[in-house]
Amino acid sequence: MGRLNADPIVTFSDGEKLLVSTTYFGEGHFVCELYMAGVGQKDRMDLRVVSSLPEAPTCLQAQASAYAQARHLYPGMAEGMKEPPYLIWPGPSLPSVEPATRAQSTHRRRG
């Protein structure tokens, strides 16, 4: 698994943490996922996906949905949960293509 920027929402009595990861996929495309993180061996975390939420048009809407889902899944821990905003991961690094270059590469001249 690659890098995962996640913000802890709440820590349980056994040391496990509920994390939220927000990914930005471009204008109007934000997705949050909830993970349970246990302490693994040698500074590694054992992660398991708890919930993957639908895409939202804004970061705050995606994070509010994740927060509501977390409160629904763990109502006994709701009082201690961190509220949005959370960290945001911009997604995988993709090469930047200028609009003019993109237009030229998609509209090829026929010979």
C-alpha positions, -999 to 999 in steps of 0.1 A, spaced: 0 0 0 13 35 -8 11 65 14 -21 72 32 -27 106 48 -53 100 75 -65 119 104 -75 101 136 -111 107 146 -112 88 179 -90 64 198 -106 33 214 -97 19 249 -77 -10 233 -55 15 214 -71 11 180 -78 43 161 -106 52 138 -90 72 109 -105 92 81 -87 96 48 -99 123 24 -88 122 -13 -91 149 -38 -96 137 -73 -101 170 -91 -126 198 -91 -158 186 -75 -146 151 -66 -138 143 -30 -139 109 -14 -135 99 23 -128 65 37 -129 53 73 -102 29 86 -95 11 118 -59 12 126 -43 -13 150 -7 -12 161 13 -36 140 49 -48 142 79 -25 138 60 8 136 35 -4 110 -2 0 113 -27 -28 106 -54 -11 86 -88 -23 76 -114 -4 57 -145 3 77 -164 24 52 -159 39 18 -183 68 12 -197 82 -20 -181 110 -38 -190 145 -28 -187 179 -46 -169 196 -18 -143 186 7 -164 197 37 -194 177 24 -173 145 20 -158 150 55 -192 157 71 -205 125 55 -175 106 70 -181 121 104 -218 112 103 -210 77 92 -184 73 121 -210 85 146 -235 61 133 -211 31 133 -197 39 168 -224 57 187 -208 50 221 -177 70 210 -195 98 193 -189 123 221 -151 121 218 -149 122 180 -129 149 162 -151 169 139 -141 181 104 -120 195 88 -95 167 83 -63 163 63 -66 160 25 -45 139 2 -43 154 -34 -41 119 -49 -13 103 -69 11 127 -86 2 129 -122 22 148 -148 9 182 -154 -4 189 -189 -11 224 -200 -46 229 -216 -30 241 -249 -8 210 -251 -36 187 -242 -58 202 -270 -30 198 -295 -23 162 -286 -60 153 -289 -67 171 -322 -42 156 -347 -41 168 -383 -49 143 -410 -24 141 -438 
